[in-house]
Amino acid sequence: MTAITAAVECLGGDFPAEAFGRTYRHWPHVADFTDLFTWDDLNEIIARHRLEPPRLRLFNDGTQVPPHAYTHPVVTKRHTVWHRIEPGNLHHHLNDGASLVLDAVDGLHQGVECLAAALERQLRTDVQVNLYASWTPKEGFGLHFDDHDVVVLQLEGAKRWRIHASTRIDPLRVDVEAPEPPVGEPVAEIVLRAGDMLYLPRGWWHAVAATEGRSLHLTCGLTPTTGADLLAWLTSRLRASATVRANLPTHAPCDAQVAHLGTLLKEFTAGLHEGVIEEFLAARGAMDPGRPMPSLPYVDCIPAEPDLRVRLTASGAWYEVDGEGRIVVGAGGQQWTFAAPVLTVIKQLVDGRNVSLGELAVASSLTVGQIAALATELVAADVAAVSRRR
């Protein structure tokens, strides 16, 4: 079992019903995460990418370290400015107690991207993975909460998490009031060690500090799916109704306004029928572009080469078998209908596999050329990519 598979399995079973969105959960000894992301990976990313603030930033005792303290501006011949890291000054601030944060590392590292994609399939929500590194017991951020759920994977070292329950249920990024800080003792104090996982719902307060020298962990932020999202989607969907599109009777008598509101209420109530949540999730997933990737050098047709690998890059892809046995596939806001023999191919792609054209041909009894033609169609629609990398 891979580390990613082990992490995803923790989020199955009774987790969705008993913990997701409700309470914290700690899983000790989940897997060996050391190969998922390493210090060498971090060094290479910092050296090879232009990580403009705030994507890479330092915090010390809750205060952000000014970028000019560890970078200097570089003006290119095209008159753009970027900030080059000064390793010596970076080391100095980290040794002095600063924590390093790298946002959206899933966009910079293939292994972490695979982790994020697996979590997205499991939890049916967008995921962004940030990396945190620290070298001293100082708390980089102090006591704080997040407006999204988090899944934490401890890669190396150990960190102490002091956890307080939410003081405002399900806070939003754009909210009508701010939560009050917690009082009293934490509800839990957990030392997260290498190979451990932690889940915290949004709004739960926490203060984090390394306990045994340097620490490296990934925090997977889960975009919340709320009633506000459902209502916004339903409002857009109801524009098909003539009643919803009609002008409000702003100049009509009170009884006419009340009657109009009653009609609107019936339309809205009918829209909130049993099963509408699943319809909403499916519709949103089917429109999600996911993580597009080019398939260079193949700018025309995908060649019929058995070792070439294909995978879906669009999130929320789905398929069904229609009444005539054809395979209907949706991804990235588009839809296709294929003959029945394609079912085995589609199943593997929708499951998130990165599989060779040759393997798909053997599994489906199609030719490699037919698989390549299918891949060509999906790549042209921006929902799949091919490469030689596993």
BELCORLIN-V136218 format. One record per run of one state. SS is the DSSP state (alpha for helix, beta for strand, coil for the rest). FROM is the first residue (numbers start at 1). TO is the last residue. Records with the same first field share a line. If there is no record, write none. Layout:
SS=FROM-TO ; FROM-TO
This chain:
coil=1-2 ; 11-14 ; 19-24 ; 28-38 ; 49-55 ; 61-62 ; 65-66 ; 70-70 ; 76-80 ; 86-86 ; 96-98 ; 103-104 ; 108-109 ; 124-126 ; 135-143 ; 145-148 ; 157-157 ; 165-187 ; 194-196 ; 201-204 ; 211-214 ; 223-226 ; 241-241 ; 246-253 ; 272-275 ; 288-308 ; 313-317 ; 322-326 ; 332-333 ; 339-339 ; 351-354 ; 365-367 ; 381-383 ; 388-390
alpha=3-10 ; 15-18 ; 39-48 ; 67-69 ; 87-95 ; 105-107 ; 110-123 ; 227-240 ; 242-245 ; 254-271 ; 276-287 ; 340-350 ; 357-364 ; 368-380
beta=25-27 ; 56-60 ; 63-64 ; 71-75 ; 81-85 ; 99-102 ; 127-134 ; 144-144 ; 149-156 ; 158-164 ; 188-193 ; 197-200 ; 205-210 ; 215-222 ; 309-312 ; 318-321 ; 327-331 ; 334-338 ; 355-356 ; 384-387
